[in-house]
Amino acid sequence: MPATPSTRSHSHSRTLALAVIATGLLMVVLDGSIVTVAMPAIQNDLGFSAAGLSWVVNAYLIAFGSLLLLAGRLGDLIGRKRMFLTGTAVFTAVSVLAGTATTPALLISARFLQGIGSAMASAVGLGILVTLFTEARERSRAIAVFSFTGAAGASIGQVLGGVLTDALDWHWIFFINLPIGLATLAVAAVVLPADRGLGLKAGADAMGAVLVTAGLMLGIYTVVKVEEYGWTSARTLGFGTLAAALLAGFTVRQATARNPLVPLRLFRSRAVAGANLVQMLMVAALFSFQVLVALYLQDVLGYSATRTGLAMLPAAVVIGVVSLGVSARLNDRFGERAVLLTGLALLVGVLGLLARIPVRAHYAADLLPVMLLAAGFGLALPALTTLGMSGAKSDDAGLASGLFNTTQQIGMALGVAVLTTLAAARTGRLLSHGSTPAAALTGGYHLAFAVGAGLLATALVVAAVLLRSAPGKGAAPEALGSGGHVTAGQDQLQPLVEPQPSQR
């Protein structure tokens, strides 16, 4: 049956909406990775101490990771479009403030505000996407685009950060957000679907919001300071215990509150709970790929910032090719679980090879194969994202999106603390035993990559056990139906949570 003009117009509008959401995500991801390459220039210009410089990253990470759940739920209540537009506007405006910063305190404050804006925009992006694309194949392709944007954006950010810093100065890594943000706002205001939300009375759990935000903020702060104070220090144990108590109180609150911030019914879906756990393990491991490989290239092999970004570009290319050109078709044919397991197996190979990288590596022989195997991320992330969003009703889509992003940030924070601390400790021991600086650094990276490979192997086992799909070719996991609730099609699993009528 030929498409009618109204059908073509609707399809075009959804494509533009997907482009806007992906662009918003790209801006956030670029901002996170573009800063890492420019850190030495920022330190020299503003006079940061070695310890203080880490807060250029940590201030953003703490605000972003701790506010995602709250922002996702508020998006469900006041409208996801409104939340996306407000978050993008805040992020864009504060980027100008960061670019004009003349003191460490001003830059750190701007980065914290950037994290707030990023949380507001990012928390509802997936929620908008899954309510726009209700047919399984279309949603799979849309999520592939979304996943590619996040995965490739990190590598592109490193290239762009090096080029801007070397060609202009570090201020431009923030100023570049202004034209992108303004264009995103202009198009998003027109093409994103209007939604009124449920209203604050439908689920404004103020106490739950305070508990989870305080618990996550304190927990992430504790984790990012582990490298400075150590895992067994009184400070780490005390703050960690308090953060755990706050989060435990939040869980109790969600079980008893009339309108909980995070309905615990979300975790009745084995797909949702398993996908979020797998993502936390996967991101914690793969943070070493983005950060520690860049450090190895610069500190051991002597690459410049621009050359480092270019060296990592093949990873972004293969991730893009697989995400956009292959993953959706493989998910349709074999099911997300099978594709996820294949992707995770490839990623174990990535960190396994890096755990044996020599001190004097040759790019073509030792590093290019690693970059090409990163295609596994292009397989794993779209499948995992689909599973992570599969158990949410339409009215909970923003919350499920915020939850999925929150586990990603928690995994990233844990990866920062655990892997860099292990690498630094191993490097110190090797130096004390007479190793050269290059050999000691490489030995530290070996340990971090080996632990990362272990985390990925654990994620592979968890996915194999918890994320079960129906037998037969083409089996697919739970999916959101056109009304937003969980449905089961001809080749789909029966839902693991009881379908409920749409509240729209």
CORVEN-V707415 format. One record per backbone hydrogen bond with DSSP energy under -1.0 kcal/mol. NH is the residue of the N-H (numbers start at 1). CO is the residue of the C=O. If there is no record, write none. Layout:
[[NH | CO] [NH | CO]]
//
This chain:
[[8 | 4] [9 | 5] [10 | 6] [11 | 7] [12 | 8] [13 | 9] [14 | 10] [15 | 11] [16 | 12] [17 | 13] [18 | 14] [19 | 15] [20 | 16] [21 | 17] [22 | 18] [23 | 19] [24 | 20] [25 | 21] [26 | 22] [27 | 23] [28 | 24] [29 | 25] [30 | 26] [31 | 27] [32 | 28] [33 | 29] [34 | 30] [42 | 38] [43 | 39] [44 | 40] [45 | 41] [46 | 42] [47 | 43] [53 | 49] [55 | 52] [56 | 53] [57 | 54] [58 | 54] [59 | 55] [61 | 57] [62 | 58] [63 | 59] [64 | 60] [65 | 61] [66 | 62] [67 | 63] [71 | 67] [72 | 68] [73 | 69] [74 | 70] [75 | 71] [76 | 72] [77 | 73] [78 | 74] [79 | 75] [83 | 79] [84 | 80] [85 | 81] [86 | 82] [87 | 83] [88 | 84] [89 | 85] [90 | 86] [91 | 87] [92 | 88] [93 | 89] [94 | 90] [95 | 91] [96 | 92] [97 | 93] [98 | 94] [99 | 95] [100 | 96] [101 | 98] [107 | 103] [108 | 104] [109 | 105] [110 | 106] [111 | 107] [112 | 108] [113 | 109] [114 | 110] [115 | 111] [116 | 112] [117 | 113] [118 | 114] [119 | 115] [120 | 116] [121 | 117] [122 | 118] [123 | 119] [128 | 124] [129 | 125] [130 | 126] [132 | 128] [133 | 129] [139 | 135] [140 | 136] [141 | 137] [142 | 138] [143 | 139] [144 | 140] [145 | 141] [146 | 142] [147 | 143] [148 | 144] [149 | 145] [150 | 146] [151 | 147] [152 | 148] [153 | 149] [156 | 152] [157 | 153] [158 | 154] [159 | 155] [160 | 156] [161 | 157] [162 | 158] [163 | 159] [164 | 160] [165 | 161] [166 | 162] [167 | 163] [168 | 164] [172 | 169] [173 | 170] [174 | 171] [175 | 171] [176 | 172] [177 | 174] [178 | 175] [180 | 176] [181 | 177] [182 | 178] [183 | 179] [184 | 180] [185 | 181] [186 | 182] [187 | 183] [188 | 184] [189 | 185] [190 | 187] [191 | 187] [192 | 188] [198 | 76] [199 | 77] [202 | 199] [203 | 200] [204 | 200] [205 | 203] [206 | 204] [209 | 205] [210 | 206] [211 | 207] [212 | 208] [213 | 209] [214 | 210] [215 | 211] [216 | 212] [217 | 213] [218 | 214] [219 | 215] [220 | 216] [221 | 217] [222 | 218] [223 | 219] [224 | 220] [225 | 221] [226 | 223] [229 | 225] [230 | 226] [237 | 233] [238 | 234] [239 | 235] [240 | 236] [241 | 237] [242 | 238] [243 | 239] [244 | 240] [245 | 241] [246 | 242] [247 | 243] [248 | 244] [249 | 245] [250 | 246] [251 | 247] [252 | 248] [253 | 249] [254 | 250] [255 | 251] [257 | 253] [266 | 263] [267 | 264] [268 | 265] [269 | 266] [273 | 269] [274 | 270] [275 | 271] [276 | 272] [277 | 273] [278 | 274] [279 | 275] [280 | 276] [281 | 277] [282 | 278] [283 | 279] [284 | 280] [285 | 281] [286 | 282] [287 | 283] [288 | 285] [290 | 286] [291 | 287] [293 | 288] [295 | 291] [296 | 292] [297 | 293] [298 | 294] [299 | 295] [300 | 296] [301 | 296] [303 | 297] [308 | 304] [309 | 305] [310 | 306] [311 | 307] [312 | 308] [317 | 313] [318 | 314] [319 | 315] [320 | 316] [321 | 317] [322 | 318] [323 | 319] [324 | 320] [325 | 321] [326 | 322] [327 | 322] [330 | 326] [331 | 327] [332 | 328] [333 | 329] [334 | 330] [335 | 331] [339 | 335] [340 | 336] [341 | 337] [342 | 338] [343 | 339] [344 | 340] [345 | 341] [346 | 342] [347 | 343] [348 | 344] [349 | 345] [350 | 346] [351 | 347] [352 | 348] [353 | 349] [354 | 350] [355 | 351] [356 | 353] [357 | 354] [366 | 362] [367 | 363] [368 | 363] [371 | 367] [372 | 368] [373 | 369] [375 | 372] [376 | 373] [377 | 374] [380 | 376] [381 | 377] [383 | 379] [384 | 380] [385 | 381] [386 | 382] [387 | 383] [388 | 384] [389 | 385] [397 | 394] [400 | 396] [401 | 397] [402 | 398] [403 | 399] [404 | 400] [405 | 401] [406 | 402] [407 | 403] [408 | 404] [409 | 405] [410 | 406] [411 | 407] [412 | 408] [413 | 409] [414 | 410] [415 | 411] [416 | 412] [417 | 413] [418 | 414] [419 | 415] [420 | 416] [421 | 417] [422 | 418] [423 | 419] [424 | 420] [425 | 421] [426 | 422] [427 | 423] [428 | 424] [429 | 425] [430 | 426] [431 | 427] [432 | 428] [434 | 431] [435 | 430] [440 | 436] [441 | 437] [442 | 438] [443 | 439] [444 | 440] [445 | 441] [446 | 442] [447 | 443] [448 | 444] [449 | 445] [450 | 446] [451 | 447] [452 | 448] [453 | 449] [454 | 450] [455 | 451] [456 | 452] [457 | 453] [458 | 454] [459 | 455] [460 | 456] [461 | 457] [462 | 458] [463 | 459] [464 | 460] [465 | 461] [466 | 462] [467 | 463] [468 | 466] [474 | 333] [475 | 472] [476 | 491] [481 | 485] [484 | 481] [487 | 479] [492 | 489] [493 | 476]]
//
